[in-house]
Amino acid sequence: EVMDRIGAAELPTHVSVKLTHLGLDLDRDLTVRNLVRLAARAAEHRHTFWVDMEYSRYVDATLDVFEAARRERENLALCLQAYLHRTPEDLERIAGAGAAVRLVKGAYAEPASVAIPSKAEVDERFEELSLRLIELYDGRGQPHGLATHDVPLLRRVASEAARRGWGKDRWEVQMLYGIQRSAQNQLAAEGYTVRVLISYGEAWFPWYMRRLAERPANVGFVLRSMMGG
Ligand SMILES: Cc1cc2nc3c(=O)[nH]c(=O)nc-3n(C[C@H](O)[C@H](O)[C@H](O)COP(=O)(O)OP(=O)(O)OC[C@H]3O[C@@H](n4cnc5c(N)ncnc54)[C@H](O)[C@@H]3O)c2cc1C
């Protein structure tokens, strides 16, 4: 329904889901079928259909379902988390096969055996992987997404990509609705594509509050905007 409404309004809006919401804990083949069905509907509107990444215990199953579904529907794209030790190889596997990747730092509490514990090292890894993604982009279809509110990091990636002669059309910035709004506007004014993530459905409010609570300073900002201050 949401994709049909987006299509009817001719919005350049994409939908993104977690595979556990499509049955990943229950049945692998059912999840593939559900994902193919949703991607087919997105394709009718020439939209990309994004798959989120969850806890590390789901990564193997997510990649498996994603690849199986993508053999049937090319308009599928996948989130990968820079903090996981395994991600450089996963990135070669997924982006190397021509799929768009949304790179994030990673949102879940994970042990040091699977994820880099140091924030500085995650940032460094994010920068390296961003450049690798921009390099791998083959000029066809959805560009890769760099999903972070870390503007200095995005600036470093942008200037290195420009130095290497890689165009702004090879990647896009993705941020949460309401976070770093002035940077979103500034980047868009400079010709970068900026995509904003907003939750949809009955549970949008608790979801949005959880994201905001990741930075308590935001809560005051949102309350002020809601009160028109
Ligand atoms: C579009 C999108 C999709 C995502 N999808 C996934 C996913 O599928 N799987 C997954 O594991 N994670 C996902 N994430 C979350 C991601 O992994 C990070 O946890 C989250 O983006 C916060 O890290 P950061 O990259 O912004 O950098 P940080 O280093 O945490 O922050 C950098 C700077 O950005 C600002 N900032 C960061 N977060 C906020 C905030 N909430 N409010 C205000 N300022 C903030 C602060 O100024 C901070 O200093 C997604 C994020 C986005 C934007």
The ligand as an SDF file (V2000), in Angstrom:
LIG
                    3D

 53 58  0  0  0  0  0  0  0  0999 V2000
   19.4270    6.2360    6.7050 C   0  0  0  0  0  0  0  0  0  0  0  0
   19.9800    5.3940    7.8200 C   0  0  0  0  0  0  0  0  0  0  0  0
   19.7790    4.0190    7.8190 C   0  0  0  0  0  0  0  0  0  0  0  0
   20.3200    3.2200    8.8270 C   0  0  0  0  0  0  0  0  0  0  0  0
   20.1460    1.8600    8.7720 N   0  0  0  0  0  0  0  0  0  0  0  0
   20.7790    1.0730    9.6690 C   0  0  0  0  0  0  0  0  0  0  0  0
   20.7150   -0.3490    9.5800 C   0  0  0  0  0  0  0  0  0  0  0  0
   20.0450   -0.9210    8.7050 O   0  0  0  0  0  0  0  0  0  0  0  0
   21.4210   -1.0850   10.4760 N   0  0  0  0  0  0  0  0  0  0  0  0
   22.1990   -0.5020   11.4640 C   0  0  0  0  0  0  0  0  0  0  0  0
   22.8520   -1.2130   12.2300 O   0  0  0  0  0  0  0  0  0  0  0  0
   22.2270    0.8400   11.5900 N   0  0  0  0  0  0  0  0  0  0  0  0
   21.5510    1.6360   10.7280 C   0  0  0  0  0  0  0  0  0  0  0  0
   21.6270    3.0040   10.8640 N   0  0  0  0  0  0  0  0  0  0  0  0
   22.2340    3.5940   12.0910 C   0  0  0  0  0  0  0  0  0  0  0  0
   23.7550    3.7060   12.0420 C   0  0  0  0  0  0  0  0  0  0  0  0
   24.3530    2.4490   12.1300 O   0  0  0  0  0  0  0  0  0  0  0  0
   24.2710    4.5880   13.2030 C   0  0  0  0  0  0  0  0  0  0  0  0
   23.9830    3.9390   14.4180 O   0  0  0  0  0  0  0  0  0  0  0  0
   23.6680    5.9640   13.2700 C   0  0  0  0  0  0  0  0  0  0  0  0
   23.6060    6.5210   11.9950 O   0  0  0  0  0  0  0  0  0  0  0  0
   24.4950    6.9010   14.1870 C   0  0  0  0  0  0  0  0  0  0  0  0
   25.8300    6.9630   13.7760 O   0  0  0  0  0  0  0  0  0  0  0  0
   26.4490    8.0830   12.8160 P   0  0  0  0  0  0  0  0  0  0  0  0
   26.9540    7.4020   11.5940 O   0  0  0  0  0  0  0  0  0  0  0  0
   25.5070    9.1630   12.5550 O   0  0  0  0  0  0  0  0  0  0  0  0
   27.7680    8.5730   13.5250 O   0  0  0  0  0  0  0  0  0  0  0  0
   28.1400    8.9710   15.0150 P   0  0  0  0  0  0  0  0  0  0  0  0
   29.6240    8.8810   15.0690 O   0  0  0  0  0  0  0  0  0  0  0  0
   27.3300    8.1870   16.0080 O   0  0  0  0  0  0  0  0  0  0  0  0
   27.7080   10.4590   15.0660 O   0  0  0  0  0  0  0  0  0  0  0  0
   28.4080   11.4480   14.3590 C   0  0  0  0  0  0  0  0  0  0  0  0
   27.8060   12.7840   14.6850 C   0  0  0  0  0  0  0  0  0  0  0  0
   26.5030   12.8180   14.1060 O   0  0  0  0  0  0  0  0  0  0  0  0
   25.5890   13.3770   15.0020 C   0  0  0  0  0  0  0  0  0  0  0  0
   24.5500   12.3670   15.3070 N   0  0  0  0  0  0  0  0  0  0  0  0
   24.6190   11.0220   15.1540 C   0  0  0  0  0  0  0  0  0  0  0  0
   23.4650   10.4210   15.4830 N   0  0  0  0  0  0  0  0  0  0  0  0
   22.6610   11.4150   15.8860 C   0  0  0  0  0  0  0  0  0  0  0  0
   21.3360   11.4420   16.3700 C   0  0  0  0  0  0  0  0  0  0  0  0
   20.5640   10.3270   16.5200 N   0  0  0  0  0  0  0  0  0  0  0  0
   20.8490   12.6500   16.6760 N   0  0  0  0  0  0  0  0  0  0  0  0
   21.5930   13.7790   16.5250 C   0  0  0  0  0  0  0  0  0  0  0  0
   22.8320   13.8210   16.0840 N   0  0  0  0  0  0  0  0  0  0  0  0
   23.3630   12.6540   15.7590 C   0  0  0  0  0  0  0  0  0  0  0  0
   26.3390   13.8030   16.2300 C   0  0  0  0  0  0  0  0  0  0  0  0
   26.6790   15.1500   16.0950 O   0  0  0  0  0  0  0  0  0  0  0  0
   27.6040   12.9850   16.1820 C   0  0  0  0  0  0  0  0  0  0  0  0
   28.6770   13.6420   16.7680 O   0  0  0  0  0  0  0  0  0  0  0  0
   21.0730    3.8220    9.8770 C   0  0  0  0  0  0  0  0  0  0  0  0
   21.2930    5.2020    9.8720 C   0  0  0  0  0  0  0  0  0  0  0  0
   20.7550    5.9880    8.8760 C   0  0  0  0  0  0  0  0  0  0  0  0
   21.0000    7.4620    8.8970 C   0  0  0  0  0  0  0  0  0  0  0  0
  1  2  1  0
  2  3  1  0
  2 52  2  0
  3  4  2  0
  4  5  1  0
  4 50  1  0
  5  6  2  0
  6  7  1  0
  6 13  1  0
  7  8  2  0
  7  9  1  0
  9 10  1  0
 10 11  2  0
 10 12  1  0
 12 13  2  0
 13 14  1  0
 14 15  1  0
 14 50  1  0
 15 16  1  0
 16 17  1  0
 16 18  1  0
 18 19  1  0
 18 20  1  0
 20 21  1  0
 20 22  1  0
 22 23  1  0
 23 24  1  0
 24 25  2  0
 24 26  1  0
 24 27  1  0
 27 28  1  0
 28 29  2  0
 28 30  1  0
 28 31  1  0
 31 32  1  0
 32 33  1  0
 33 34  1  0
 33 48  1  0
 34 35  1  0
 35 36  1  0
 35 46  1  0
 36 37  1  0
 36 45  1  0
 37 38  2  0
 38 39  1  0
 39 40  1  0
 39 45  2  0
 40 41  1  0
 40 42  2  0
 42 43  1  0
 43 44  2  0
 44 45  1  0
 46 47  1  0
 46 48  1  0
 48 49  1  0
 50 51  2  0
 51 52  1  0
 52 53  1  0
M  END
$$$$
